[in-house]
Amino acid sequence: MKLNLNHADIVAMLFSMQYGYANLSEEQKERALILYQKLKIQLRPYGMDPNEILNQNREANLADKPKVNKAFYIMDNVGTAKYTVNCHDGIKMNPDGSAFFDIHIFHNKQKRNQFVRAIMSDGYIRLR
């Protein structure tokens, strides 16, 4: 199947359609819509729909992302805190839908390591 769009146009159109129009200028929105219509016309004889391609692409991207319910990471010397552990319990979310991490501050390494062992036995995964 030969499309009359160059690769850059297809990538730009798919990106804009997949991630929404929020960060696009009016000119970019108009171009993305024109590219989408061109692609729709060119795929019609093959019985394909651009929305199906976008949905397959979204599902593939979601499948590639690891689903971490409980996670933590360690940061040392943050401001005046000597040892910190940031934990996500798999439930708390920020308003934008991203994971919310609680912070635990420790003054010595032994207490931090004891806490890390406790949460790892509880099923937490270390991110970095």
N, C-alpha and C positions, 0 to 999 in steps of 0.2 A: 504494500500500500504506500503510495507516494503522496505526501502532503505538500501543499504549496506554501507552507509556513516554514521559516527558518527555525533552527533549534532555539535560539535566544527568545524568539517570540512565543514559542510554546512554553518554555520554562517560565517566562514572565507571566503569561496568562494563567498557567496552572498555579503558580505561587500566589498570585493575587486572588484567584478564585478559592484556593484552599485556605488561606490565612485571612480572608476578609478584606474589606476595603478601608478599614479604619485608618491605616497609615498611608494611604495613597492620595495623591493630589487628584483634582478633577480630571486633568488631562490623562493621568495614568489610569483612572477608572474607566474613562471613555475608551482608551486603547485596549484595556483588558476585555471590555465588553465586545468590542469589534473582533478581537482575536477569538473570543469564545464563540461568537456567531459564525466566523469563518470555519473554525474547527468543527462545529456542529454540522455545517453544510457538507464539509468534506468527509465526515464520518458516516453520514446518513446512508450512502449506498452500501456500506459494509454492515449495517445494522447495529452500529455502535453509538453510544451516547457519551458525551464528555462528562456528564455527571457520574456515570458508572466508573469512568477512569479516575475521576477525582475521589470517589468513594473508595475504590480499591487502593489508591495511593494513601488516603487517610488511614485505612485499616492496616496497611503495611507499616506505616509510621507508628501507629499505636502498638502493633505487635512487636516492633523493634525496641520499644522503650521498656526497661525493666519495671515491674510493678513492685515497689518497696512499701510495705506497710509500716514497719517499724525500722527506723534508721537513726544513726547518730554520727557525729564527727567531733574530733577533738581540736581545740585551738588553744595555744599557749601564749601568754604575754599579750592579752588583749586589754588595752588600756591599763588600769591598775590591777586587773585580775590576773593572777599568776597562771591558774589552770582552769579551762572551761570545757564543758561538754555540751554540745547542742543536740537535742533529741527531738525526733518527730514520732509521735505515737500512732500515726496512721489515721488519725481522726481529725485533728485540728487543722483547719485550712485558713489561709488568708482570704480577704475579700475577692482577690483576683483568681482564686482557685488553686494557688500554689500551696505547697506544704508549709505549715507553720512549725518552726523549731523553738522549743523551750530551751532556756539556757540554765545550766547549773555551774556555779562558781565554786572552786575549791582552793584552799590556801596551801595544801601540800599534796604531793604526788601520790602518796599512799592512799589517801581518801579518794582521790580521783580514780586511781586504778581499781580500788574496791568497788566504786560505783559502776565503772565500765564492765567489770566482771559480772556484776549483778544484772545489769540491763542486757548483756549478751546472753546470759542464761535465760532471760525473759523473752528472747527471740529477736532482739535488735540486731541490725546489720551495720557494720562500720562502713561509711562511705569513703572516707579518705584518711 
